Amino acid sequence: MSRVKTGYVRRRRHKRWLKAAKGSWGGRHRLYTAARDTVIRAGAFAWRDRRRKKRDFRRLWNARINAAARANGTNYSRLIGGLKKAGVDINRRMLAKMAMEDPEAFAEVAEIAKQEMPS
């Protein structure tokens, strides 16, 4: 059986990994094996953190809503419960944005929630 040399195929494959590792430090963007390992690891972190980002933002929104709710004489739990009972369908992202940018409107929403929840 005749020997098959890799030729340009290997060079193309290596260049693809090295290009993906561009911006890495030291040999991580120069040496094929190190570059490949770096790109694979970076991909794993990216995959994990795309999911973690959703959690992180929800925690941030909840903290902002709670701070604004406490400034309006209630807390996060009672505010969300009161809004659910009142049938106000507004997501946490919008509530947090309202708490930051339009405190008067948030105070009105908090008042609606307070009327629904017994003290």
N, C-alpha and C positions, 0 to 999 in steps of 0.2 A: 504494500500500500504506500502511496506517495505521501510525503510530508506536506502539510498545509501550513503555510506561514500566515500569521494574523494580518499582516500588512496594515493598511490604513484603518481597518476596523477598530483595532485596539487603540490607535491614536485618537480616533473620533470619540470612542467611549471614555477614554481618560480625559480628553479635553472637556467633555460634557460635565464630568464630576468636578474638574478643576474650576470651570466657569461658575458652577453652582457654589463653590467654596470661596469665591472671590470676596475679599473683605475680611477674611479670617486672618489670624495673626500667625506669623512665622511660617513654619513648614506646613501648617494646616491649609494653606492655599497654594503651596508649591509642590508638595509631595502627594502622589496619587492616593496611596493608602490612607494617609492622615486626612486628606481632603475628603475622601469618600466617607470615612468614619464621622467626620465633622458634619457633613451634609445629612447623613442618616440621623445623627443625634439631634441636629437642629430641626429636622422634620418631625421627630418625636415630640420635642418641646413645643413646636408650633401647633401640632395636633392637640396636645394636652391643654395648652393655654388658650386655644380658641374656645374650648369648653369652660375653662376656668374663668375666662373674661365675663361670661354671662353671670356666673356666681358672684364675682367681685362687684359688678355693677349693681346687681340686685341688693347686695349688702350695703353699698354706698347709698342707694336710693332709700332703703329702709332707715338708715341712720339719719339722713336728711329729713325724711318725713317725721320720724320720731322727735327730732329736735324742734321742728316747726310745730308739731302737735303739742308738745310740752309747753311751748311758748303761748299756745292758745288754750291752755288749761285742761288738756287731756293727754293721753299717751298713744303710742302707735297702735297697740292692740285694740283699744276702745275706738279709735278713729276708724280703723279698717272694718271692725265689726259693725259700727254704726253706719258706715257707708254701704255695707252689704245689706243691712236691714232696710235702709232707706231706698235701696235699688239704684244707687249711684254707681254706674259702671265706669270707673276711671282707673287706668293702670298706674302702677307705682312709679313708672318713669315720668308720667305726666304730673303726678302728685308731687314728686321731688322737684321737678322743674318749676312747678307753680310755687312751691315752698321757697325756692331760691329767688325767682324772678318777680313773682306777684303775690306778696304776703297777704294783701287784702282779700284776694280771691281765695287763697288758701284758708283764711280765717272764716270766710263764708261757708266753705266746704266743711271745715271743722265744726261749725255751728250746726249744720245739718246733721252731722254724725252725732253730736252731743245730744240733740233732741231725740234721736232714736234710742240711744243707750241710757238706761237708768243709772243714776249716780251711785 
